[in-house]
C-alpha cells in the first residue's frame, strides 16, 4: 500500500509541475473572460458527467457562495443538479441532450459556458458546447490528454497534462480553485482572507 500511495503522490507532483508551465496564461484567460461576463451582467453555466459533474457543482458553489472572500454572490449554474430536467430530457429526447437543452434555455450571448470532460469526448458535453457557440456564449473546456473533440469547440481549453483520469480530475479542481481565486479577487477588490 505504501508503494501505491507514494506512486500516486509522485504522479500527482509530476502533473502539478507540468501545470506550472502550461496553466498560468490559460487560467488568466479563463478568469478574464468570466470577469468580462460578470461585468456585463452575464452568468456562468457549467456541466460534466460523473466526477466532472461534481466538479461543475463545486465550481458553481464557489462562485454563488464564496471561495475565500466576502463579496456579492456571483451567478453560476451547475446544469447537473436538476434531476427532473435531466430525467425528462433523457427520456423524451436523449441523454446526449441533457445539457444542450439547458444551455438552449439559459445561455445568452456573452455568458460563459464551461464543459468538463476528462476524455474531451463526452457527447452530451459536445452537444451543449455546440449550442452555446450557436447562441454566442463564450465556451471553456476542461479536459485531459489531447483535449479530445471538445477542444475544437472551445474559445479556451484547459487541458490537463495527463491521460490518467485521477490526475486529470486533480488538475481540474486545482484549475477551478485558481480561477475562483482570481475572479473573486477582482470582484471583491482585495486579498483573500
Number of C-alpha atoms within 10 A of each C-alpha: 6 7 8 9 10 11 12 14 13 12 16 17 13 14 18 19 12 13 17 9 9 15 19 12 10 15 19 15 16 26 21 16 21 25 20 15 19 20 11 11 12 20 22 24 25 28 28 24 17 11 15 22 20 17 22 27 20 16 25 24 18 19 21 15 16 17 20 15 17 14 17 13 14 21 16 24 21 22 24 21 14 9 10 9 16 19 14 13 19 15 11 9 12 13 16 17 20 23 30 22 18 18 24 14 9 15 22 17 14 22 26 28 27 27 30 28 30 28 20 23 16 18 16 21 25 26 19 26 27 17 19 28 17 11 16 14 25 25 27 24 28 29 31 27 16 15 22 16 15 27 22 14 20 22 16 19 23 22 26 28 22 21 15 14 17 15 22 24 22 16 25 23 18 14 21 22 16 18 20 21 21 20 23 27 17 14 18 14 11 12 12 13 7
